[in-house]
Amino acid sequence: MKYRNWVFEVDFLLTQQAFSNFAVGGADSCACYDCKNYVAFKDNVFPAEIRELFSALGIDFKKEVEIWAIQKLENGLHEIGGWFHFKGKIISGTDCRKPDITGNGYSVNLTPINKNFEIGFTSGNDLTFFENKRGLVQVEFVTAIPWVIDKKMENK
């Protein structure tokens, strides 16, 4: 499967099956306000291009593995990062994880899709929902979303 500058080997059926085995994403089971806000806005997070990509990969966009709050931006939006997995491998294209010079950490370089959404791919299985953790591609994303739940919870 080709997407932009990447070519993937994808096991659609195993990916789709893995997503059908769990009811909700990681943010749905978290009580923090950042996760509650993400869940309330989840239907609007992913651009149509990314929803189409996820559908072709077998990923259910409503079942992210993890999200985390990065920062509140000057424009008032909240920067959120997260990831998904699919069964397969990257055949060609840039790995979004770049090891740092110490070899103990890494940076993540994502590709902008629009002004509020970036995506990247790496081999990985961080906190995956897949039982067999081998042969997974980790789909990393960063997005900027509005605060849509009770404003009193925004800075807690």
Secondary structure as UniProt FT lines:
FT   STRAND          2..3
FT   TURN            4..5
FT   STRAND          6..10
FT   HELIX           12..20
FT   HELIX           26..29
FT   HELIX           33..41
FT   HELIX           42..44
FT   HELIX           48..57
FT   TURN            61..62
FT   STRAND          66..72
FT   TURN            74..75
FT   STRAND          78..92
FT   STRAND          97..99
FT   TURN            101..102
FT   STRAND          106..108
FT   STRAND          111..114
FT   TURN            115..116
FT   STRAND          117..123
FT   TURN            126..127
FT   STRAND          136..145
FT   HELIX           151..153
FT   TURN            154..155
//
